[in-house]
Structures are given as structure tokens and as C-alpha cells.
Amino acid sequence: MRATAMALLLIIPMSACNTDPVWEPRQRVQAPTTTMENTEGIDLPDIKIADAKEVDLVEQLLHHRAMYHRYLTALQEFYRQHGYNHKRVWAEHELADVQRIKPFRYLLAAEIPSDRLVPRDSIGEADALYHRGMDLLDEGGHRTPFLYRENKMREALATFRELIEKHPTSDKIDDAAFYCGEIHKEYFKGEERLAVRWYERAFTWDPETPHPARFQAAVIYDYRLHDRDRALELYQQVLKVETENRSNVAFAIRRIDQLTEDVSAHRSSSSNTPATLATPTNYEPGADER
């Protein structure tokens, strides 16, 4: 029995693994195909970028991306209503392929609501959305080590965002923001900057939020973004505000000592380096990421 358990540990990856492919149908569909770039019979206008602005191009991309998804959904429903079952299956499979594509976010500031929201009202619909989001987190494997379902995590993220967008005065917006941060941090690789902004919204909207938002943001700034100054600032806030979790407090104390010592050593060595050779250690986000 012990040998079996050890064998299982050896084959389980140390990082979380998306299990959605296990749940997805493996049926292959035989159907005529075309290309995305040059669809026959469609005259597409040129996209001019010479005088274009980033925000304009991104907005057009978001618009057409969303409309593509909507038209596929509408076409699927049209075929269902008219009994064209073979074409309905084609639309279903194309829609499933689209949903597996990871759309990138190009304007991070547009993703995050204003930092001036105030959680003050008890709203039944918002509470229901919050509980739905938590249920989806559980279904997605949030409390299951190593394994998770990405589609469920995306549903949970969309639910928490819907809560915030529809009910910006709800007393659950800081809770929803914290779990948005958790999802971006734990399950979506490369989305650390979105994660810290959601954590920051959680404790900005409610400075007394019960969640360890400052600690989680500090860890990301510390280990993933390598922003020592911001990490130090947040670890120090943990010692003042988030004192209920003793493990987090002990970790924050240790990292404050280590980072302070590292910063002092770095400044000491830099004092003997010509200014022209000095390289900044902290990343300064662009205006669209702030």
C-alpha cells in the first residue's frame, strides 16, 4: 500500500494540471473547412496602422472577437431550431475550439474597475453571484492539490467580475476581487500583474477585508515580479493590518529582514559603480498597466 502511494506521488506533477481535456468529448467531426485569413466570397478591408492608436486597434479586436463567438453561438442555435443536425455539430465543435483559445489582454487598465468603489450595501443578487462563484471554484478544484478545471475557473472569474460590474456598491466586491486575484495567480500562467491589481483592489475597496490580499500581492511582487520596494511596502502593511494569520506574519517578518539586507547590500555595491553602468532592478509598468 505504501509503495502504491509513493508511486502515485511520483507520477503527479508538482504544478497544478488542467484536467479539462479529460472532460471534453473526443469525437472528431468530418466537415468541409476553410481558412481564417482568406475566406472565399468575402471582401475584407485593409487594416491601416500608420496613424492608428493602440486603444483603437485593441477595441476593434475585442469587438470582432466577441462578435465571432456570438455569431457562432447564434448559428448553432439556428441549426438546432431548423433541424440541421450535422451543421449544428459543426458549429458546436468550432465553438468548442474557439473557447479553447487563450485570448490575450492587451490593455490591462481596462480590465480592472475603478479603485474608488466602496462596498457598503447588502444586495441579494450580488450575494447569489458570490456564492455561485465560490461553488464554481470548488467544482474547478480550487481546494484540490495539483489538479484543476480551467473552464470552471474561467466561469468563476466571469461570475465574480459580473458581481462587481453589476453591483459596484455590494459588500461582496472586495471578496470577489480577492478571488479574481487568486484565479489569475494560481491557474492562469503569466497573469501575475492582473492578479496583484485584483488583490490591490480588494484591500483598497475595503481596507479591513478579511482576506490576506496584501500578503498575496506581496508574495507576487517579491518572487514573480521582483519588485523589492513594493514587496517590502506590502509586507510591512501585513504586520500592521493582516495579523490574524501567524504563518503569514512570520513569513513577512523574515522577508522584510532579508529584503532590507539585500537592498542595503545592493546600494552599497552600487555606490562604487559608475552611474552610466547602473541598471534599475524594478520594472516600471507602462501607463496602460497602472
Steps between C-alpha positions, in 0.01 A plus 500: 500500500780737590683419177186576302463838671863584425451405136199730476701787643767446239261525207304803629660825375609754758320786322125517450372309199200602290262203480253651251619273215383200706148641507482603136351275229756333276271457199644626172277667246542461125397826332618732220742762631630840393767744621471785746717736294342489154138391503361458151227742399578752775668831413686617808627860533864571576591581859698824507751527782705800384300755700315258727513501880540188709169551679313521168654180364439311824140618523435380145664167578288454813186592307558259212624224731181521706280520190665189353408310816145638495442417135621145551261463794214646295580273204502197726158596635368568146601154386345346811166674442487402132608140549834526316666264744820432304573874465405559862773252596747692279412826676525336842849370429623829356360678806677250726828565317454877536442461873831315533692794353665720762415861410767740623426824682676796341372790713521389861357822645173437316468165675485636854214713640567836666680505836233737634228240552365462855347172626211619715170335396359156569357392162329165461585452133865583565510251787357233269766572239771480765380160621472381140859608438618313810313187389670521160838533672430181691382322184817615326720346770607809693554293815636196316882483487662485155182458290251756374246561221584814304150547355348504849761749615415729208129469587577591860709799389220620272249462784707705744555768235126506426434558869736800507378648171128465576514581872796735561368602845452142626676404820633197311714686243819474706440126546442459126812703419711281730388182326556658158858547619518141619383366163747708300783410739442127530352386170586740217872503429653838423216706653681610814445871431126449476512297821672772703262766370200298612659443842570873524139578411382267778682688778454842337123455479490363854811572710367250757428219254526164678711351220884500495505717189806705604699186577412331171587813303828534691602143414436559129692828499779326692547172316339543157532869413821562701382842617674521838374843599133417446544160664656662807223756519231232493678267743516792744126556453441132578663555843264791570172373356501128416615364834253212543700253292812431707671307222464795260624743766807285573574473129460876453740574787760264354469645149517860627832418671635322192386762249625788714840333524504433124404860417771636733762275342387598151518872578842458656638324193331751267671792671828381346348454152499780239149639452509419130534130579229479763193298401160543669383184673130577514262489207298816446164411338380695199217751530246248375600252771479733798 
